[in-house]
């Protein structure tokens, strides 16, 4: 049997987490707006790279090959199941 020792007021800690999450989301949105502005300047200039003061910004196309697990699973279910690896992890959430 495990003993849980509660120090301080956890409800206040959770409230603080919620406030921080809201600030993080606000900052992410602001960052995305600023990035969109810079991306549009690069697009309008028709370049993938631009020197801006002390910075070099790049907005490049990347080609990546992904494995289509959904299609593979449909076509080769038995083989797919033979290579499934189960993993465990813990998830923290506040609801």
Backbone as a printed PyTorch tensor [residue, N CA C, xyz], in Angstrom:
tensor([[[  0.8440,  -1.1790,   0.0000],
         [  0.0000,   0.0000,   0.0000],
         [  0.8840,   1.2340,   0.0000]],

        [[  0.5560,   2.1790,  -0.8700],
         [  1.3170,   3.4100,  -0.9540],
         [  0.6430,   4.4960,  -0.1370]],

        [[  1.4480,   5.3030,   0.5200],
         [  0.9300,   6.4320,   1.2750],
         [  1.1620,   7.6940,   0.4670]],

        [[  0.1170,   8.4670,   0.2920],
         [  0.2180,   9.7160,  -0.4550],
         [  0.2370,  10.8640,   0.5390]],

        [[  1.2770,  11.6730,   0.4450],
         [  1.3950,  12.8410,   1.3140],
         [  1.1350,  14.0740,   0.4570]],

        [[  0.1000,  14.8000,   0.7900],
         [ -0.2510,  15.9970,   0.0310],
         [  0.3340,  17.2030,   0.7470]],

        [[  1.2240,  17.8870,   0.0430],
         [  1.8260,  19.0880,   0.6080],
         [  1.2700,  20.2910,  -0.1170]],

        [[  0.7820,  21.2480,   0.6220],
         [  0.2230,  22.4440,   0.0140],
         [ -1.1440,  22.1820,  -0.5570]],

        [[ -1.6390,  23.1630,  -1.2390],
         [ -2.9650,  23.0680,  -1.8240],
         [ -2.8380,  22.7180,  -3.2970]],

        [[ -3.1000,  21.4570,  -3.6270],
         [ -2.9580,  21.0000,  -5.0050],
         [ -3.9450,  21.6770,  -5.9560]],

        [[ -5.0850,  22.0760,  -5.4410],
         [ -6.0480,  22.7560,  -6.3140],
         [ -5.4570,  24.0670,  -6.8350]],

        [[ -4.7280,  24.7860,  -5.9890],
         [ -4.0720,  26.0180,  -6.4450],
         [ -2.9940,  25.7210,  -7.4780]],

        [[ -2.2850,  24.6060,  -7.3030],
         [ -1.2620,  24.2160,  -8.2740],
         [ -1.9040,  23.9280,  -9.6260]],

        [[ -3.0430,  23.2640,  -9.6070],
         [ -3.7560,  22.9530, -10.8430],
         [ -4.2490,  24.2370, -11.5030]],

        [[ -4.7610,  25.1560, -10.7210],
         [ -5.1960,  26.4480, -11.2630],
         [ -4.0200,  27.1810, -11.9020]],

        [[ -2.8650,  27.1280, -11.2600],
         [ -1.6590,  27.7560, -11.8220],
         [ -1.2850,  27.1100, -13.1500]],

        [[ -1.3990,  25.7840, -13.2340],
         [ -1.1040,  25.0720, -14.4740],
         [ -2.0320,  25.5450, -15.5800]],

        [[ -3.3110,  25.6890, -15.2760],
         [ -4.2840,  26.1470, -16.2750],
         [ -3.9460,  27.5530, -16.7670]],

        [[ -3.5480,  28.4370, -15.8630],
         [ -3.1590,  29.7970, -16.2480],
         [ -1.9330,  29.7490, -17.1590]],

        [[ -0.9660,  28.9280, -16.7940],
         [  0.2390,  28.7880, -17.6170],
         [ -0.0830,  28.2140, -18.9930]],

        [[ -0.9830,  27.2160, -19.0470],
         [ -1.3790,  26.6440, -20.3310],
         [ -2.0170,  27.7040, -21.2230]],

        [[ -2.8480,  28.5570, -20.6370],
         [ -3.4930,  29.6250, -21.4090],
         [ -2.4470,  30.5990, -21.9510]],

        [[ -1.4650,  30.9350, -21.1280],
         [ -0.3960,  31.8410, -21.5730],
         [  0.4250,  31.2040, -22.6800]],

        [[  0.7310,  29.9120, -22.5290],
         [  1.4960,  29.1910, -23.5530],
         [  0.7430,  29.2100, -24.8770]],

        [[ -0.5600,  28.9390, -24.8380],
         [ -1.3650,  28.9470, -26.0640],
         [ -1.3900,  30.3300, -26.6970]],

        [[ -1.4940,  31.3600, -25.8660],
         [ -1.4960,  32.7360, -26.3600],
         [ -0.1620,  33.0550, -27.0400]],

        [[  0.9330,  32.6450, -26.4130],
         [  2.2500,  32.8900, -26.9900],
         [  2.4660,  32.0880, -28.2700]],

        [[  1.9460,  30.8490, -28.3190],
         [  2.0500,  30.0380, -29.5380],
         [  1.3280,  30.7270, -30.6930]],

        [[  0.1350,  31.2600, -30.4130],
         [ -0.6270,  31.9520, -31.4530],
         [  0.1250,  33.1810, -31.9430]],

        [[  0.7010,  33.9380, -31.0200],
         [  1.4710,  35.1310, -31.3820],
         [  2.6800,  34.7480, -32.2300]],

        [[  3.3660,  33.6880, -31.8370],
         [  4.5280,  33.1960, -32.5840],
         [  4.1180,  32.7910, -33.9890]],

        [[  3.0030,  32.0700, -34.1190],
         [  2.5270,  31.6240, -35.4240],
         [  2.1580,  32.8080, -36.3110]],

        [[  1.5760,  33.8590, -35.7290],
         [  1.2530,  35.0620, -36.5000],
         [  2.5240,  35.7050, -37.0500]],

        [[  3.5470,  35.8120, -36.2140],
         [  4.8120,  36.4210, -36.6280],
         [  5.4890,  35.5610, -37.7000]],

        [[  5.4500,  34.2320, -37.5170],
         [  6.0320,  33.3360, -38.5150],
         [  5.2900,  33.4540, -39.8420]],

        [[  3.9640,  33.5660, -39.7970],
         [  3.1640,  33.6990, -41.0190],
         [  3.5380,  34.9600, -41.7880]],

        [[  3.7900,  36.0360, -41.0700],
         [  4.1880,  37.2880, -41.6990],
         [  5.5070,  37.1070, -42.4510]],

        [[  6.4790,  36.4910, -41.7770],
         [  7.7900,  36.2820, -42.3910],
         [  7.6760,  35.3240, -43.5780]],

        [[  6.8790,  34.2710, -43.4430],
         [  6.6810,  33.3190, -44.5340],
         [  6.0630,  33.9980, -45.7510]],

        [[  5.0940,  34.8810, -45.5030],
         [  4.4510,  35.5640, -46.6300],
         [  5.4290,  36.4910, -47.3430]],

        [[  6.3510,  37.1230, -46.6030],
         [  7.3720,  37.9680, -47.2230],
         [  8.2730,  37.1170, -48.1140]],

        [[  8.6880,  35.9490, -47.6190],
         [  9.5210,  35.0510, -48.4120],
         [  8.7790,  34.5700, -49.6580]],

        [[  7.5050,  34.2040, -49.4950],
         [  6.7070,  33.7460, -50.6340],
         [  6.5590,  34.8460, -51.6790]],

        [[  6.2270,  36.0540, -51.2310],
         [  6.0420,  37.1710, -52.1560],
         [  7.3300,  37.5080, -52.8880]],

        [[  8.4720,  37.3320, -52.2070],
         [  9.7650,  37.5900, -52.8330],
         [ 10.1850,  36.4260, -53.7310]],

        [[  9.5120,  35.2880, -53.6050],
         [  9.8260,  34.1230, -54.4290],
         [ 11.1460,  33.4660, -54.0520]],

        [[ 11.5050,  33.5490, -52.7740],
         [ 12.7660,  32.9580, -52.3190],
         [ 12.5050,  32.0090, -51.1600]],

        [[ 13.4320,  31.0780, -50.9650],
         [ 13.3440,  30.1480, -49.8460],
         [ 14.2280,  30.5740, -48.6900]],

        [[ 15.1420,  31.4870, -48.9520],
         [ 16.0790,  31.9330, -47.9210],
         [ 16.2880,  33.4270, -48.0500]],

        [[ 16.3630,  34.1020, -46.9000],
         [ 16.5610,  35.5400, -46.9080],
         [ 17.3850,  35.9490, -45.7030]],

        [[ 18.3290,  36.8310, -45.9240],
         [ 19.1400,  37.3920, -44.8470],
         [ 18.3840,  38.6120, -44.3240]],

        [[ 18.0840,  38.6070, -43.0400],
         [ 17.3700,  39.7220, -42.4090],
         [ 18.1690,  40.1450, -41.1900]],

        [[ 18.9220,  41.1950, -41.3290],
         [ 19.7810,  41.6550, -40.2360],
         [ 20.7960,  40.5840, -39.8850]],

        [[ 20.8220,  40.2130, -38.6140],
         [ 21.7670,  39.2000, -38.1300],
         [ 21.2550,  37.7830, -38.3470]],

        [[ 20.0810,  37.6590, -38.9570],
         [ 19.4380,  36.3470, -39.0870],
         [ 19.3200,  35.9190, -40.5390]],

        [[ 19.3390,  34.6350, -40.7280],
         [ 19.0000,  34.0380, -42.0130],
         [ 17.7530,  33.1970, -41.7770]],

        [[ 16.6990,  33.4960, -42.5340],
         [ 15.4630,  32.7250, -42.3960],
         [ 15.2800,  31.8680, -43.6380]],

        [[ 14.7740,  30.6730, -43.4230],
         [ 14.5300,  29.7410, -44.5210],
         [ 13.1010,  29.2240, -44.4340]],

        [[ 12.4920,  29.1150, -45.5800],
         [ 11.1570,  28.5200, -45.6910],
         [ 11.2180,  27.5960, -46.8990]],

        [[ 11.6690,  26.3690, -46.6450],
         [ 11.9860,  25.4470, -47.7200],
         [ 10.9890,  24.3000, -47.8090]],

        [[ 10.8730,  23.7630, -49.0030],
         [ 10.0440,  22.5770, -49.2260],
         [ 10.8480,  21.3450, -48.8510]],

        [[ 10.2250,  20.4490, -48.1430],
         [ 10.8450,  19.1980, -47.7260],
         [ 10.0080,  18.0520, -48.2850]],

        [[ 10.6700,  17.0600, -48.8650],
         [  9.9790,  15.8600, -49.3320],
         [ 10.3400,  14.7350, -48.3730]],

        [[  9.3230,  14.0810, -47.8660],
         [  9.5350,  13.0000, -46.9060],
         [  8.7170,  11.7930, -47.3340]],

        [[  9.3030,  10.6270, -47.2380],
         [  8.5940,   9.3870, -47.5360],
         [  8.0870,   8.7820, -46.2330]],

        [[  6.7920,   8.5630, -46.1640],
         [  6.1810,   7.9580, -44.9800],
         [  5.6630,   6.5650, -45.3180]],

        [[  5.6870,   5.7010, -44.3290],
         [  5.1480,   4.3590, -44.4960],
         [  3.6540,   4.3990, -44.2000]],

        [[  2.8380,   3.9440, -45.1260],
         [  1.3900,   3.9620, -44.9810],
         [  0.9540,   2.7200, -44.2050]],

        [[  0.9050,   2.8560, -42.8830],
         [  0.5680,   1.7030, -42.0410],
         [ -0.8820,   1.2620, -42.2350]],

        [[ -1.7630,   2.2040, -42.5270],
         [ -3.1760,   1.8490, -42.7120],
         [ -3.3460,   0.9410, -43.9330]],

        [[ -2.7260,   1.3170, -45.0400],
         [ -2.8270,   0.4960, -46.2540],
         [ -2.1310,  -0.8500, -46.0570]],

        [[ -0.9660,  -0.8450, -45.4010],
         [ -0.2330,  -2.0840, -45.1500],
         [ -1.0550,  -3.0240, -44.2790]],

        [[ -1.6910,  -2.4510, -43.2490],
         [ -2.5000,  -3.2620, -42.3370],
         [ -3.6760,  -3.9020, -43.0860]],

        [[ -4.2970,  -3.1580, -43.9930],
         [ -5.4220,  -3.7020, -44.7610],
         [ -4.9820,  -4.8350, -45.6770]],

        [[ -3.8250,  -4.6720, -46.2990],
         [ -3.3710,  -5.6500, -47.2870],
         [ -2.6570,  -6.8430, -46.6530]],

        [[ -1.8940,  -6.5980, -45.5790],
         [ -1.0820,  -7.6450, -44.9600],
         [ -1.3330,  -7.6960, -43.4450]],

        [[ -2.5570,  -7.9270, -43.0510],
         [ -2.9330,  -7.8900, -41.6390],
         [ -2.1060,  -8.8430, -40.7870]],

        [[ -1.9030, -10.0650, -41.2550],
         [ -1.1610, -11.0450, -40.4660],
         [  0.2930, -10.6030, -40.2600]],

        [[  0.9120, -10.1100, -41.2920],
         [  2.2920,  -9.6260, -41.1930],
         [  2.3590,  -8.3880, -40.2930]],

        [[  1.3930,  -7.5050, -40.4360],
         [  1.3160,  -6.3120, -39.5920],
         [  1.2450,  -6.7160, -38.1170]],

        [[  0.3690,  -7.6560, -37.8010],
         [  0.1990,  -8.1020, -36.4160],
         [  1.4620,  -8.7640, -35.8660]],

        [[  2.2310,  -9.4080, -36.7400],
         [  3.4570, -10.0780, -36.3050],
         [  4.5180,  -9.0670, -35.8390]],

        [[  4.4120,  -7.8390, -36.3010],
         [  5.4150,  -6.8330, -35.9540],
         [  4.9130,  -5.7570, -34.9930]],

        [[  3.7530,  -5.9580, -34.4370],
         [  3.2230,  -4.9930, -33.4650],
         [  4.0260,  -5.1110, -32.1780]],

        [[  4.4170,  -3.9970, -31.6460],
         [  5.1460,  -3.9660, -30.3810],
         [  4.3350,  -3.1300, -29.3900]],

        [[  4.0100,  -3.7250, -28.2900],
         [  3.2230,  -3.0330, -27.2760],
         [  4.1580,  -2.2580, -26.3530]],

        [[  3.7520,  -1.0560, -26.0070],
         [  4.5340,  -0.2690, -25.0650],
         [  3.5940,   0.3360, -24.0340]],

        [[  4.1440,   0.6220, -22.8810],
         [  3.3710,   1.2330, -21.7970],
         [  3.9460,   2.5860, -21.4650]],

        [[  3.0820,   3.4940, -21.1010],
         [  3.5190,   4.7970, -20.6390],
         [  2.4380,   5.3800, -19.7490]],

        [[  2.7960,   6.4190, -19.0400],
         [  1.8370,   7.0750, -18.1600],
         [  1.4680,   8.4260, -18.7550]],

        [[  0.2110,   8.7560, -18.6850],
         [ -0.2670,  10.0100, -19.2180],
         [ -0.8340,  10.8510, -18.0870]],

        [[ -0.3730,  12.0910, -18.0210],
         [ -0.8550,  13.0260, -17.0100],
         [ -1.8750,  13.9410, -17.6710]],

        [[ -3.0330,  14.1100, -17.0520],
         [ -4.0310,  15.0180, -17.5930],
         [ -4.8210,  15.6440, -16.4630]],

        [[ -5.3200,  16.8120, -16.7420],
         [ -6.2010,  17.5220, -15.8140],
         [ -7.5030,  17.7480, -16.5620]],

        [[ -8.5820,  17.2110, -16.0290],
         [ -9.8800,  17.3340, -16.6890],
         [-10.8730,  18.0210, -15.7930]]])
